[in-house]
Amino acid sequence: MPDLPPDDQRFLDAYMAASGGEVPSNPRPRQGSLALAVPRYLASDSFAALSDGTRASRRRILDEIRQNHGKGLVRDLRTKHVEAALGKFSGHARNNRLKVWRAFGKWLEEIYKIEDPAQNIKKSPVPKSRGRVPWSKEDIAAFRAFWPIETPERLAFEVIYFTGARISDAIRLGQGNVDQDGWLVFSQQKTGGEVAIPFNRPLPKFASGMQSDLQCLRTALDARPDKHITWITTAFGTSRSAKSAGQWFAAKARAAGIQGRSAHHQRLSR
């Protein structure tokens, strides 16, 4: 990044280019405009505190705000303007954008000393869904029968099934997460919560039924042809990204004849 103040247009354009956003064709937006406020927010501690996945999804919507509303001045921003921007969407699409506007509006209130333009906007009603369906006992047995114990697919399955970890956390797990007391410990990427799971120590009574699953995980770890820092890796031994790992795992489930199931459905089986 150039050694310039964070509100310098050259710094902001360089930041947008480096973060994957689009640099506007107009090289000199007005001072105090949303076109300048959006990249300032993207470079802020508030935005940096979000998880990687949340930042990626919100950056796309913030780029949309900058492109469509960048000429407007922050001091003139009102609730009616945000409602008009949201009015082009409905249901979950509108609510996802409202989340971004609420976080952005709160930051604008703090930095630009305006009234938060999104704080009183209500979410759109959405129909209740049946939710995601957990893997059945038959699904679990089918996956284990199809993928041998020494395969990366089976190891990924056993890691996720025993730990109940989100895929974004499971891909970061390895022997380095096992402490000297035998606990498998990690911080959840989405929530920041600390997790400690018995690994090389006795299971508590309420988890006694998971002993066979722990043994399956240990057997899969011992059967690996190669050992790497993380347990879930690519064929080249490198760690997987959360998005690619989720797609990869769902495809392996389909190969085993299990349709409509993902790593997230699997952790719900617990």
N, C-alpha and C positions, 0 to 999 in steps of 0.2 A: 504494500500500500504506500502511496506517496506520503512524504513527511509534511503533511498539511493539517490545518485545523479540521475537525470533524464536520464543520458546517460549510467548508469550502467546496464549491461545486465540483472541482477536479477530484477531490477526495471522495465525494459522494458518487460520482460517476464510476470511479475506479472500484469502489466498494460494490456497487450494483453489478458491474461486469464480473468481478471475482466471485460473487455469490450466485451467479447464474441469472440475475435479473437483467432486464433490458434497459439500456441507456437511452433516454428519450432523444428524439431527433432535434428538439430544441435544446441547444447547449446551455442556455442561461434562463432557467425558470425564475419567476419572481421570488424575491425574498419573502419568507413567511408563507410560501405556497405549500400545498400538500405534496407537490413534486419534490420538494426538499425535505419535508417532514418524514415521508416514508423511509428513505434511506437512512435518515438519522435514527429512526426507530429500529431499523434493521441492525444498526451498529450499536444499539444501546445494551446496557446490562440487562434490562427487562426482557428483551428478546433473546439474548444469549442464555438466559436462565432456563429457557424452554428446552425440552428434549429435542434430539436431532430430528426425529420424525415429525414432531409438531412444528418445528421451524421450517422444515421443507414444505409441508402442506400450507402453512400460513404465508410463506414467502410468495407463493403463487397468487394468493388472493390479494396480498399487499401490492404486488406488481400490477394486478388488475385495477386496484384503487388508484395507484399512481398514474396509470395510463388513461383511465377514464375520468378522473377527477383532479388530476395534478395541477391544473391551472387555477383551481380555487384556492382562496386564502384560508389558512387555519382559523384566523380570527372571525371569519364569516361562517364557519361550519356550524350548522344547527342540526337538531334531531330530524327535522323534515328532510334534510339533504341525505342523511344516512338512510332514512326510511325509503326515500325515492330510489336510492342505489340498491337497497334490498328488495324493492318491489318488483324487480325483474326476475326474482327467483321465488321458489316456494318450498315448503317441506324441509327436508334435511339440507338441501343446497342453501336455502336462505339461513337456516340456523347455523350452519358451518361458517358462513360469512359474518353472521352476527357475532359469533365468538371472537372473530378477528377484529371486528369493529369495536367490540367492548374493550379488548385489551389495548388496542391502538388508542381508543378514546380516553381511557384512563391515563395512558402515558401522555397524550396531548394535554390533558388537564394539568398534569404535574409539570410538564416542561414549558408549555405555552400559556399556562394560566387561563385557560378557557373552561367553560362548563362542559363536562363530559357529554358529547352529543349522542352517545349510545346507551347510557346507563338506564334509561326508562323505556327502552324498546323491548317489547315482549317477543318471546320465541313463537315460531309458527307451530300450531298443533300438528302432530303427525300421527298416523294410525299406529296402534300398537302392533308390534311384530311378534311372531311366535318365538323369536330369539334363535340363537344358534343351537343346533342339536348336537349334544355330546356324542363321542364315539361309543358305540355299543360294545358289549363283551365280544360279540361276533366280529366286529370291525377290528378290535385289538388283536384277536386271535388270528384273523386273516392277514393282517400286516406282518405279524411275527412269523407266520408260516411262510409268507412269500419272500421276505427279505432275510437272508441268513445272518447269524449273529455277528459275523465279521465284517458286514457291509456298513458303509457310512450311513445308509438309510436307516438301518436298524439301530445304530448308535444314536442317531438324532432322535429317533422315536423314544428310546429308553431314557435319554436325558430329559426330554420334554415331559414324558409321562410320569417319571418318578418325581421330578422337581416341581412340576406344575408351573414352570416358568413361561413367561411370554417368549415368543420367538426372538424378540429384540434382546432379551436377557440370556436366553439359552445359548445363542451363538457366541456369547462372550465367556461362557463357563469353561473352566479347565482345571487342571490339577492345582494351579496357583490359587484357586478359590477355596481350597480345602485347608483349614487352619490346623495348628498343632494339636488342637483338642478334637479333631475329627469332624468339625462342622463345615459344611459347604456354605460359604457366605458370599453374598453379593448385594449390590444396591440396585433396586429396580430402576431402569432407565426412565420409565414413564412417570412414576410417582416419587422416586427418590427414596422410597421406603427400604429399610434394611431387612434382609432375609437371611435366616440361618436354618439349614436343613441337616439333620443327622446323616452323616455319610460313613465315616470310619468310627462309629460309636453306636451303642445300642439304640434302637428306635424306642420312642415312648409307647406306653401301652395303647393309646388311642390309634397309633399308626402300626400296630403289630401286624395288621393284614397286608402291609406294604413290603414286608421283608422279602417276599419272592420277587417283587419288582426291583428292589434295590439289588438283589442278587443278579437279576437280568442285566441291569446297568453295569455292574462290576464285570460280569462275564463279557459284555460287549466291549468294555474298555480294555480288558485283557486280550481280546481277540483282534484288536486293531493291528494291521500290518505295519503301520507307521504311527508314531506318536508326535503330536504337535502341541503348541501352547494351548490352543482351544480344542475342545472335543469335536465340535461340529465344523468341518472344513470342506473345502472344494477338493476335487481330485488332485489338485496341485499342492494341497496342504495349507492353503491360505484360508483365513477366516471369511465367512460369508457375511454379506450385508443382510439386514433384517428383511428387506423387500424380496431380494433374490432367494433367500432361504425359505421364506414362506411359500413362494411360487414353486420352488424346487420340491419342497416337502409335499405340497398338495398334488403335484404331478406324480410323485412316488406312491402316494396313497391311491391315486387313480390306477396306476400300473398294477397295484395289488387288488384291483377290483372294488375299491372303496370310493364311492362317488359322493361328491358334495361335502367332503370332510377336509379340514385343514389342521394346522398346528394349534390354532385357537380352539377349534372344536375338541381337540384332544385334551388340552389342559382343563376343559370343562368336565371331562370324564372323572376328574378327581372330586 
